[in-house]
Amino acid sequence: MMTDVIPDNGEPVSVALQHHHHRLDDMLDRIEIEVEAGNWSEARRGFSLFRRELDEHMRLEEEILLPAVGLSWQVNYGSPALVRADHARIRELLDVVEVALEDECPIGEATDALEAMLADHNAKEEHLLYPMFERLAAPEAYAAAAFELRPLIRDLGPLVRDEAPAGLVPLSSLLAVRRPAVQSPVP
């Protein structure tokens, strides 16, 4: 579990997002183990946390990262709608897993499809979207992403968001996040 990965340690947003991908993968693996052991209530509880974190992760990407890279993303890699379409497909697969868990049915086929979709999607984000965000994001967008990411990469269980006044980013967020010294070129 990634309990030591918090923006306060100075990691770039893109690195923290990649760590969160790994945390989500670990959470899904634990859900599958609970199902195999017949611990349905624990699997459902774990899935609820997993889904909440994944939904919040995708929201952050859709509301902050994609707008921050704007036209550069569209010109080089196609419409941001493609990322959103991947997210919609992921949400559909989450619905399938959730129903199977509620009905205490095997989830292997659904989680295999979800894991394949996540692996492909995460690779695109880690190699294209995140480096572009590091290069192009305005300081306000970067700070907003760091602020929104904090509860996802802390070991808090259910999401607990620190509230900031509308339109303002806490000074601690601005001070806790740094951009990498050498930025990765976008292929």
C-alpha positions as CSV (number, residue, x, y, z in Angstrom):
1,M,0.0,0.0,0.0
2,M,1.3,3.5,-0.9
3,T,1.0,5.2,2.5
4,D,4.2,7.3,2.1
5,V,3.2,9.0,-1.2
6,I,1.7,12.3,-0.4
7,P,2.2,15.7,-2.1
8,D,3.9,17.0,1.0
9,N,6.9,15.0,0.1
10,G,7.4,17.1,-3.0
11,E,6.5,14.5,-5.7
12,P,5.2,15.8,-9.0
13,V,1.4,15.4,-9.6
14,S,2.1,12.9,-12.4
15,V,4.1,10.6,-10.2
16,A,1.5,10.7,-7.4
17,L,-1.2,9.9,-10.0
18,Q,0.9,6.9,-11.2
19,H,1.2,5.7,-7.6
20,H,-2.5,6.0,-7.2
21,H,-2.9,3.8,-10.3
22,H,-0.9,1.2,-8.5
23,R,-2.9,1.6,-5.3
24,L,-6.1,1.1,-7.3
25,D,-4.6,-2.1,-8.8
26,D,-3.8,-3.4,-5.4
27,M,-7.3,-2.6,-4.1
28,L,-8.8,-4.5,-7.0
29,D,-6.5,-7.5,-6.3
30,R,-7.6,-7.5,-2.6
31,I,-11.3,-7.5,-3.7
32,E,-10.7,-10.6,-5.9
33,I,-8.9,-12.4,-3.0
34,E,-11.9,-11.6,-0.7
35,V,-14.3,-13.1,-3.3
36,E,-12.2,-16.2,-3.7
37,A,-12.2,-16.6,0.1
38,G,-16.0,-16.2,0.2
39,N,-15.7,-12.9,2.2
40,W,-18.5,-11.2,0.3
41,S,-19.2,-8.4,2.8
42,E,-15.5,-7.5,2.9
43,A,-15.3,-7.7,-0.9
44,R,-18.3,-5.3,-1.2
45,R,-16.8,-3.0,1.3
46,G,-13.5,-3.0,-0.5
47,F,-15.1,-2.5,-3.8
48,S,-17.1,0.5,-2.5
49,L,-13.8,2.2,-1.4
50,F,-12.1,1.2,-4.7
51,R,-15.0,2.6,-6.8
52,R,-15.1,5.9,-4.8
53,E,-11.3,6.4,-5.3
54,L,-11.4,5.5,-8.9
55,D,-14.4,7.7,-9.6
56,E,-12.6,10.6,-7.8
57,H,-9.4,9.9,-9.8
58,M,-11.3,10.0,-13.1
59,R,-13.1,13.2,-12.1
60,L,-9.8,14.9,-11.3
61,E,-8.5,13.9,-14.7
62,E,-11.6,15.1,-16.5
63,E,-12.1,18.3,-14.6
64,I,-8.5,19.5,-14.1
65,L,-5.9,17.6,-16.2
66,L,-7.7,17.5,-19.6
67,P,-8.8,21.2,-19.5
68,A,-5.2,22.1,-18.4
69,V,-3.7,20.6,-21.5
70,G,-6.5,21.8,-23.7
71,L,-5.9,22.2,-27.4
72,S,-2.5,20.6,-27.3
73,W,-4.1,17.3,-26.3
74,Q,-6.7,17.6,-29.0
75,V,-4.1,18.5,-31.8
76,N,-1.6,15.7,-30.8
77,Y,-3.8,12.9,-29.5
78,G,-7.4,13.5,-30.5
79,S,-10.4,14.6,-28.6
80,P,-10.5,14.7,-24.8
81,A,-13.8,12.8,-25.4
82,L,-11.6,9.7,-26.1
83,V,-10.3,9.8,-22.5
84,R,-13.9,10.4,-21.3
85,A,-15.1,7.5,-23.4
86,D,-12.5,5.2,-21.7
87,H,-13.7,6.5,-18.4
88,A,-17.4,5.7,-19.3
89,R,-16.4,2.2,-20.3
90,I,-14.5,1.8,-17.0
91,R,-17.7,2.9,-15.2
92,E,-19.8,0.4,-17.1
93,L,-17.4,-2.4,-16.0
94,L,-17.5,-1.1,-12.4
95,D,-21.3,-1.5,-12.6
96,V,-21.0,-5.1,-13.8
97,V,-18.6,-5.9,-10.9
98,E,-20.8,-4.2,-8.4
99,V,-23.9,-6.2,-9.4
100,A,-21.9,-9.4,-9.3
101,L,-20.7,-8.6,-5.8
102,E,-24.3,-7.8,-4.7
103,D,-25.5,-11.1,-6.1
104,E,-22.5,-12.9,-4.7
105,C,-21.6,-14.2,-8.2
106,P,-18.1,-14.8,-9.6
107,I,-16.4,-11.6,-10.6
108,G,-13.4,-13.0,-12.5
109,E,-14.5,-12.3,-16.0
110,A,-15.7,-8.8,-15.2
111,T,-12.5,-8.0,-13.2
112,D,-10.3,-9.4,-16.0
113,A,-12.0,-7.0,-18.5
114,L,-11.7,-4.1,-16.0
115,E,-8.0,-4.8,-15.4
116,A,-7.3,-5.0,-19.1
117,M,-9.2,-1.8,-19.7
118,L,-7.4,0.0,-16.8
119,A,-4.0,-1.3,-17.9
120,D,-4.4,0.1,-21.5
121,H,-6.0,3.4,-20.2
122,N,-3.4,4.0,-17.5
123,A,-0.6,3.5,-19.9
124,K,-2.0,6.2,-22.2
125,E,-2.4,8.5,-19.3
126,E,1.1,7.8,-17.8
127,H,2.9,8.2,-21.2
128,L,0.8,11.0,-22.8
129,L,-1.6,12.9,-20.5
130,Y,0.5,13.2,-17.4
131,P,3.8,14.3,-19.0
132,M,1.8,16.9,-21.1
133,F,0.1,18.1,-17.9
134,E,3.5,18.5,-16.3
135,R,4.7,20.6,-19.2
136,L,1.6,22.7,-20.0
137,A,-0.5,23.2,-16.9
138,A,-0.8,26.7,-15.5
139,P,0.4,27.0,-11.9
140,E,-3.3,27.3,-10.7
141,A,-4.3,24.1,-12.4
142,Y,-1.2,22.3,-11.1
143,A,-1.9,23.4,-7.6
144,A,-5.6,22.5,-7.9
145,A,-4.6,19.0,-9.1
146,A,-2.3,18.6,-6.2
147,F,-4.9,19.7,-3.7
148,E,-7.6,17.4,-5.2
149,L,-5.1,14.5,-5.3
150,R,-4.1,14.6,-1.6
151,P,-7.0,12.6,-0.2
152,L,-6.6,9.9,-2.9
153,I,-3.0,9.2,-2.1
154,R,-3.2,9.2,1.7
155,D,-4.3,6.1,3.4
156,L,-7.6,7.6,4.7
157,G,-10.0,4.9,3.6
158,P,-13.1,6.8,2.5
159,L,-12.4,10.1,0.8
160,V,-12.2,13.1,3.2
161,R,-11.6,16.2,1.2
162,D,-10.0,19.2,2.9
163,E,-12.2,22.1,2.0
164,A,-10.8,25.2,0.3
165,P,-12.8,28.3,-0.4
166,A,-14.2,28.3,-3.9
167,G,-11.7,29.6,-6.4
168,L,-8.8,29.5,-3.9
169,V,-6.0,27.0,-3.5
170,P,-4.6,26.6,0.0
171,L,-1.1,28.0,0.3
172,S,0.1,24.6,1.7
173,S,-0.8,23.0,-1.6
174,L,1.2,25.5,-3.6
175,L,4.2,25.0,-1.3
176,A,3.9,21.2,-1.1
177,V,4.0,20.4,-4.8
178,R,6.9,20.9,-7.2
179,R,7.3,20.3,-10.8
180,P,10.0,18.0,-11.9
181,A,13.3,19.7,-12.7
182,V,13.6,17.8,-16.0
183,Q,10.3,17.4,-17.8
184,S,9.7,14.3,-19.9
185,P,9.1,15.0,-23.6
186,V,5.8,14.0,-24.9
187,P,6.1,11.4,-27.7
